Amino acid sequence: MIHTYLGETISFNLTYKKRTSMAIYIDAYGNIEIQAPKGTPVEHVLQLLEEKWDWIGQKSKEIKDRTLGPKGKVYNDGESFLYLGKEYPIQISQDINIKQDHVVFEGDKLHIYVKQLEDEKVKQALKRFYYQQCKMLVERSIQSYQSNFKTKPRSVRIADNNSNWGTCNARLQLTFNWKLAMAPLEVIDYVVVHEMCHMVHLNHDRSFWRLVGKMIPDYKEMENWLALSSWKMTV
């Protein structure tokens, strides 16, 4: 079916099922399906569609952006970068007198101070900022959850790892991806707890997930955030 509202047109599949209420589903490819109880008038379906119009548009855009993949970043004032789950514009300032290029988070933007106005200098300053923030946030999270464990990590390291958000080896050495600083605090906590639980269970058996769920009951939501957002966690 096709419906036009506020000057925009979308297509969707309408399926009648044995259920008590209507629901809208959008799959990984952006296909929209509305499931409705048998006998529901089409007018009621279209009313729900219009009530959820903004939400549908937002989800459809997210899917389209994710499908296209990350755009190449430019290092100019106004370009946005993720930090703690939100996007903030950068503002670049040149100061030849500073000791080291660095980034200051000012609440509404990431202010980058560099000696030389070069893209690579800005990029490296951002990465250094994320490394530092990740280390601080991870250590804070470990301290917060340590009382739940009898053992402690022997070491904690921040690294550049494209295949894992975190790892724990048999020697209780924890390693975390610096890009975690781009994730919301609750997601960082989940990844930290996940790896700390590996100090008890090195595999992903039921006992492992029970332990994770005991501390992070909504851990599946955290995993979902990473799955949907990791494509845009880039510098």
Buried (B, 14 or more C-beta within 10 A) or exposed (E): EEBEEEEEEBEBEBEEEEEEEBEBEBEEEBEBEBBBEEEBEEEEBBEBBEEBBEEBEEBBEBBEEBEEEEEEBEBEEEBBBBBBBEEBBBBBEBEEEEEEBBBEEEEEBBBBBBBEEEEEBBBBBBBBBBBBBBBEBBBEBBEEBEEEBEEEBEEBEBEEBEEEBBBBEEEBBBBBBBBBBBBBEBBBBBBBBBBBBBBBBEEEEEEBBEBBBEBBEEBEEBBEBBEEBBEBBBB
